[in-house]
Amino acid sequence: MNGIRKIALVGPLALALAGAAACGGTAPAGGGSAQGGIPPGPIKIGIQAPLTRDYALEGQGFQRAIQLLADQINARGGIDGHTIQIVAEDDQGTAQQAAVAAQRLVTEGVVAVVGGYNSTATEAAQPIYNQNKVLQVTPASTAVQLSQKGYKYFFRTATLDSAQGKFAADLMVKTLGFRQIALLHDNSTYALGLAQATEQAVKADGGQVVFFDAIVPGSNDFGAVLTRLKAKAPEAVYFTGYFSDAGLLLKQSQAIGLKTQWIGGDANNNPQLIQVAGPAAEGFMVTTPPQPQDLKTPEAEKFVQQYRQKYGEMPPSVWTISAADAFRVIVDAVEKTHSTDAEKLAAYLHQLKDFPGFTGPVTFAPNGDREGALHKAYIVKDGQFVLYDRQPSE
């Protein structure tokens, strides 16, 4: 895809770069002049996302959505006469590559970054952006701890794991009537945090967590953990890992005769899961913000249509739309402040109220979290994610 920059820095060199950036480094800061204003040349906005490896479909969705919007803005003359230049870096969904990607984006002189996708990658990049005064808006990283570090340039258009954990518990215990719940994660920042939040909420709802364990992500054989899980006879399994593993889990679960209701967290609302699982995906449920086809505001519907016309397919998931919103709030901040100074951009976003996002109104809390929460339950029917007909109240 256009704009993807190849990364060759790995191992000790990558760690050295990350360490230098975390200590202030010598790379140029990306926030424009200290006096504010937009300096000569294009306005560079970065994308840090997994453009290759397991989560590539999501990262490529980020890049496509943001480039579509940037092209539209540039066709109208840009911002105050400045074009927008998108600079994309591949973090591969890993902490090490995220640090390398973040350092590269800082060196490129970006004023803001959309990313990362998964919380592990986002967390690794946070200190680099913060030290170099680069605005960071993640569209998909939901781990609660990300906004507890005091980073003033960090924001997110995604909502928190704590809200999703409560929604998932209410779905399983109150709506579906299950009491014996298994929680399966992959030890990543996101998955473990969501599993822990769900565990607390299940117990508060009167359910019992009969199994709490992790898979090794990327494995080809989940037989051992599934056998242990089957022995606990759970009525429902809530998997908080990623779609790249969920499809195979469903297939192998069916193969060993594990009869239970599988439900996934919001990193599983991806068509690749259904492709991998095949018939075993039927009846699988997911807790997630609304899917692109269910965003019914005129603005959201128009964007989804434009995306489909340009790329010949629907956005891969709601995270594509959330990435568009992350980019749009950055653009709004630059337009309204007439500046690329990080201090001014962050101050503007901290007071932003009810920005008309494609995913709904966007308001940021003082720590950069998106206020409010909106989750829905989906179920796979005939090879498609469709809204479940019984939704728990939040």
C-alpha positions, 0 to 999 in steps of 0.5 A, a space after each residue: 500500500 502507498 505510504 507504508 515505510 519499511 522498518 529494518 531496525 530491530 533488536 538492540 538498535 531498536 531498544 537504543 532508539 527507544 531509550 534515547 527518545 524516552 530520555 529526550 533524545 536528539 530527534 527534532 520535536 514534532 509540534 511546530 514552533 514554540 510560539 504557535 502558528 503553522 510553519 512553512 510546508 505540509 502539515 505532517 500527521 503520522 499513523 502508527 499501526 500494524 500494517 503487516 503481521 497478525 493485525 494488518 487488516 486493522 492497520 491498513 483500515 486506519 491508513 485507508 480511512 485517514 488517507 481518504 480524509 486527507 485527500 478530501 481536505 487537500 482537494 479543498 485547499 488544505 488547512 490555512 493553505 497547508 496541505 496534509 501529508 500522511 506519514 505511516 509507520 508499521 509497528 507490527 503490533 509489538 512493543 519493540 517495533 512500536 518504539 521504533 515506529 514512534 521514533 521514526 515519526 518524531 524524526 519525520 517531524 509529525 505534529 500528531 499521530 493516530 495510533 496505535 491499534 493494540 494497547 501493547 503497541 500504544 503503551 510502548 510509544 507513549 513516552 516517546 511522543 510525550 517527551 517529544 511533544 507530539 499529540 497522540 490519539 489512539 482509536 482502538 487502545 482501550 487498556 485503562 492504564 494508558 491514561 493513568 500515566 499523566 501524559 498530557 498529549 495522549 487522547 483516545 477515541 476508543 472507550 475503556 476496558 472497564 466499561 466493556 467488562 461491565 457490559 460483557 458481564 451484564 450480557 452473560 449473567 443478566 441477559 443470557 442467564 449464565 452463571 458459570 463463566 470462563 475468561 480466556 485472554 492472551 496476556 497482552 496489555 489489552 486482553 489481560 486488562 479486559 479479562 480482569 475488568 470482566 472478572 470483577 463485573 461477573 462477580 458483582 452480577 452474581 456469576 462465578 468465574 470458573 476458569 481464568 487462563 491465557 493462551 500463547 498468541 499465534 499458536 497453531 494448537 490450543 488443545 491443551 488450554 481448551 482441554 482444561 477449559 472443557 473440564 470446567 464445563 463453563 456455560 460461556 467463555 469470554 475471550 478477550 484476545 484478538 481476532 487473529 487467534 479467535 478463529 482457530 480457537 473456535 475451530 479447535 473448540 468445536 473439534 474437541 466437542 466443547 459445547 459452550 457459548 463463545 463470546 469475544 471482546 471488541 478486538 474480535 469484530 473482524 471478518 478474518 475471524 469468520 474466514 478462519 473459523 468457517 462454520 464454527 463461527 456461527 453463533 459466536 458473539 462479540 461485545 463491541 462499539 457499533 459496527 460501521 454498517 450500524 452507524 446511522 448518522 448521515 455523516 457516518 453513512 456518507 463516509 462509509 459509502 465513500 470508503 466503499 466506493 474508493 476501496 471496493 469494500 466495507 471498512 474492516 471494523 469499527 476501529 477504521 471509523 474510530 481512526 477516522 474520528 481520531 484524525 478528524 479531531 486532530 484536524 479540528 484542533 489544527 483548524 481552530 487553533 491555526 497552529 501545530 503547537 502541541 501545547 495548543 492542540 492538547 489544550 484545545 482537545 482537553 476542552 472539546 465537547 460533543 465533537 460530531 464524530 462518526 462514532 458519536 459525540 466525542 468529549 475528552 476527560 482531563 486525562 484524555 479518555 473519551 467520555 461515555 461508553 457505547 457497546 453493543 452485542 453482535 452474533 454471527 449469523 450466516 457468516 456475518 456479524 449482526 446485531 443481537 436481538 437482546 441488548 443489555 442496558 449499560 
